[in-house]
């Protein structure tokens, strides 16, 4: 996998730890290391690509503008329940969608070099307008107007 304008290969190594709470014990996974794909091969690391998409530029901008921007490592699980990294994204919405479908997602602080690369991608292709869509079945303004009218109609 080669680094291109919109793909950055990364090595992702996960680690596990046993956490005990009272009588219960569970295995917790996290990202131990996230390194460039062309760095010396790390034992136990999986090579995955961080791929940028034009239609996700607004989401990348939101992430970059945070005090602590993150990368999200999306995993599948093998038969034993061990997570296997499948992709890395800088889009919080992709990560949230994967979490909602019960896929393991781990966060990792966005390396400065990757942040600059994403910033250059956005600059090269232009900012994308951030638009929030109000749900059509919710009429907040109408509800607020009704409440005000009811308050004013009271004797």
N, C-alpha and C positions, 0 to 999 in steps of 0.2 A: 504494500500500500504506500503510495507516494503522496507527499504533501503537495497540495494544489491551492488554487485561489479560494476554494470553498471546502476543502477537506484537510484536516490535520490529524494524522495517525497518532494515537496515544497508547501507551502501555498502562494498564490499570491492574493494580494488585490489591486484592481484598485481604482483610484480616478478620479473624473471629476472636471473640473473648467470651468466656463464661461469666454471666452476671447472675448473682444470687440475691433474691429478695425474699426474706423470710425463709419459708420452706421450699420456695420455688427457684429453679435454676433454668436459665435459657441461654442460648447462643446468640450473641449480637454481632452483626457484621458491620464493617465500615471500610472506607477506602484507606489503605495504608500508604499507597504511592500512586501518583499519576505523573508519568514521564513522557517525553516525546518518543514517538515510535522509532526514531532512528538512533536513540541512545542505546547504550549497551543493554542487551537483553537481560531483564530482571527475572529471576527464577520465580515461577508461579504467576507471572503477569500475563494478561490477555491483551492482545493487540486489537483495538477498536478505533473507529474513526469518529472524530467530531466533525460533522458535516453541517455547513451553513446553507440556509435556503432563503431565497429572496423574499418570499412572502412571510418570513418570520423576523424580519429586521426590527419591527416595532418591539417585539418581545425581547430581542437581544438588547435593544436600547434600554428597556426597563430594567433588565438585569444589570447592565453596565452602570446604570445610574444609582444603584443601591450602594449603601456604605460598605457592604461586604458581598460583592457579586460571587456567584457560585456556578460550578458546573454540576450537572446531574448525571450520574452513572445509572443507566437503566439496565436491569439484569433479568435473566430468565433463571429458573431453578432446575437443577438436574433431579434425578429420581430420589436422591437422598436429601433434597431440600437445600443443597448448597447453591448459592447465587453465582451465576456466570455472567460477567459483563457482556452486554450486547451492543450498546451504543452509549455515546456521551453527547449531551446536548447542553446548550446554554439557554434553552427556552423553558421557562417555568411551567408553561401550559402543557407542554409535552410531558414533563415530569409528573404533573398533577394528574393528567389523564392516565398515565401508566400506574400511578398509585391507586387510582380509583378502580382499576382493573386488577388489583392485587399483585402487580409486578413489583419486585423489590427495586427501590430507587435510593441511591446514596448520594449525599452531597459532598463536594470538595471545593475548597476556596479556589476561585478563578486565578490561575497563574497570570502574572503581569504580561508575559509575552503573548499568551493566548488572548487576553483582553485587548491588547494592541492590535492583534491580527483581526479580531472581530470588529473593532473600531474602524480599521482600514477597510474591511468588507462593507460596512455600512456607509462609510465615506465614498467609496468607489461607486456604489450603486444608489446612493441617495437615501435620505431618511424616509421612513415609511410613516404615514400618519397613524397615530394611535387613536383608535376610536372604540369607545365602549358602547355596546348596544344595550339599550334598555329593553327589558322583556316586555313584549307587546301586551301581555295580559295584566301587567301591573300598571296602574294609572296613579302614581304617587301624587302628582300635582292635583288631579281630580279629587283624590281622597283628602288631601290637605285643604282644598278649597271647601269641600263639604264640612269639614270639622270647623273651619273658621266661621262659616255661615251659621252653623248650629250654635256656636258660642255667642255670636252676635244676636241671634234670634231669642235667646233666653231673656226672660224678664228680670 
